Amino acid sequence: MGYPVIIASPLLDEATVMGRRNFAVNLSDDQREELNKRIDDGAETLDELLAWLRRGKDPDFVSRSALGRYVHKRRARTRALESLAETAALPDEGGRSEALDLMMELATLRVKEARILDRLRELGVL
């Protein structure tokens, strides 16, 4: 059994082979915090957020679809955390029901999933 043949090509740059890194990695902490605040406020459309992010930068800095994925992930993470907080705040009625335990476990898994997906994107796997 032979080894795979890798052909060098100017069309296959590092971003093509490895996938693009999450654009948020290239944001400063202040920019990321402001972006997250704007997403959480929910007052701006995706196109408005995109225009704000691209201001003064290369238009290819972030694609609309990448920003859409980031917004979707951010909102899913927020919903999971809210669900976890609501479940934890429910009164204990002499022992938690199985449904409450499962809801807490699901919320925890959603947060973990979002973190794992973030890391995989940073590694260029996704």
C-alpha positions as CSV (number, residue, x, y, z in Angstrom):
1,M,0.0,0.0,0.0
2,G,1.5,3.3,-1.0
3,Y,1.4,6.7,0.5
4,P,-1.0,9.4,-0.8
5,V,0.4,11.7,-3.3
6,I,0.3,15.4,-2.4
7,I,0.5,17.8,-5.4
8,A,1.7,21.3,-4.7
9,S,-0.7,23.8,-6.2
10,P,-1.1,27.6,-5.9
11,L,-4.8,26.9,-5.6
12,L,-4.3,24.9,-2.4
13,D,-3.3,27.4,0.1
14,E,-3.2,26.8,3.9
15,A,-6.8,28.2,4.3
16,T,-8.1,25.9,1.6
17,V,-6.5,22.8,3.1
18,M,-7.0,23.5,6.8
19,G,-10.1,25.6,6.7
20,R,-10.4,29.2,7.8
21,R,-9.8,30.1,11.4
22,N,-12.7,31.6,13.3
23,F,-12.7,35.3,12.6
24,A,-13.4,36.0,16.2
25,V,-9.9,34.8,17.1
26,N,-8.6,37.8,15.2
27,L,-10.7,40.3,17.2
28,S,-9.3,42.1,20.2
29,D,-11.0,41.3,23.5
30,D,-12.8,44.7,23.4
31,Q,-14.1,44.0,19.9
32,R,-15.2,40.5,20.8
33,E,-17.0,41.9,23.9
34,E,-18.7,44.6,21.9
35,L,-19.8,42.1,19.2
36,N,-21.2,39.7,21.8
37,K,-23.0,42.7,23.5
38,R,-24.5,43.7,20.1
39,I,-25.6,40.1,19.4
40,D,-27.1,39.7,22.9
41,D,-29.0,43.0,22.5
42,G,-30.5,41.7,19.3
43,A,-31.2,45.1,17.9
44,E,-29.0,44.8,14.8
45,T,-29.5,42.7,11.8
46,L,-26.8,40.3,10.5
47,D,-25.9,42.8,7.7
48,E,-25.6,45.7,10.2
49,L,-23.3,43.6,12.4
50,L,-21.3,42.6,9.3
51,A,-20.9,46.3,8.3
52,W,-19.8,47.2,11.8
53,L,-17.2,44.4,11.8
54,R,-15.8,45.2,8.4
55,R,-15.5,49.0,9.1
56,G,-11.9,49.8,8.4
57,K,-10.9,46.2,7.6
58,D,-10.5,44.1,4.5
59,P,-14.0,43.1,3.3
60,D,-12.8,39.5,3.3
61,F,-12.0,39.8,7.0
62,V,-15.3,38.0,7.8
63,S,-17.9,36.4,5.6
64,R,-21.6,36.8,6.1
65,S,-22.0,33.0,6.6
66,A,-19.2,32.9,9.2
67,L,-20.8,35.8,11.1
68,G,-24.1,34.0,10.9
69,R,-22.6,30.8,12.4
70,Y,-21.0,32.8,15.2
71,V,-24.3,34.6,16.0
72,H,-26.3,31.3,15.9
73,K,-23.7,29.7,18.2
74,R,-23.7,32.7,20.6
75,R,-27.5,32.6,20.8
76,A,-27.6,28.8,21.3
77,R,-25.0,29.1,24.1
78,T,-27.0,31.9,25.7
79,R,-30.2,29.8,25.6
80,A,-28.4,26.9,27.1
81,L,-27.1,29.0,29.9
82,E,-30.5,30.5,30.6
83,S,-32.1,27.1,30.6
84,L,-29.5,25.8,33.1
85,A,-30.0,28.9,35.3
86,E,-33.8,28.4,35.2
87,T,-33.6,24.8,36.0
88,A,-31.2,25.4,38.9
89,A,-33.5,28.0,40.3
90,L,-36.5,25.7,40.5
91,P,-37.5,24.9,44.0
92,D,-36.5,21.5,45.3
93,E,-39.6,19.6,46.1
94,G,-38.1,16.8,48.3
95,G,-35.8,15.6,45.5
96,R,-35.3,16.6,42.0
97,S,-37.4,14.9,39.3
98,E,-35.7,13.0,36.6
99,A,-37.0,15.6,34.0
100,L,-35.2,18.4,35.9
101,D,-32.0,16.4,36.1
102,L,-32.2,15.7,32.4
103,M,-32.8,19.3,31.5
104,M,-29.7,20.4,33.5
105,E,-27.6,17.7,31.8
106,L,-28.8,18.8,28.4
107,A,-28.0,22.5,29.1
108,T,-24.6,21.5,30.3
109,L,-24.0,19.4,27.2
110,R,-25.0,22.3,24.9
111,V,-22.5,24.6,26.5
112,K,-19.8,21.9,26.2
113,E,-20.8,21.3,22.5
114,A,-20.4,25.0,21.7
115,R,-17.0,25.1,23.3
116,I,-15.9,21.9,21.5
117,L,-17.1,23.3,18.1
118,D,-15.3,26.6,18.8
119,R,-12.1,24.7,19.4
120,L,-12.5,22.5,16.3
121,R,-13.0,25.6,14.2
122,E,-9.9,27.2,15.7
123,L,-8.0,24.1,14.8
124,G,-9.3,24.3,11.3
125,V,-11.1,21.0,11.4
126,L,-14.5,22.5,10.7
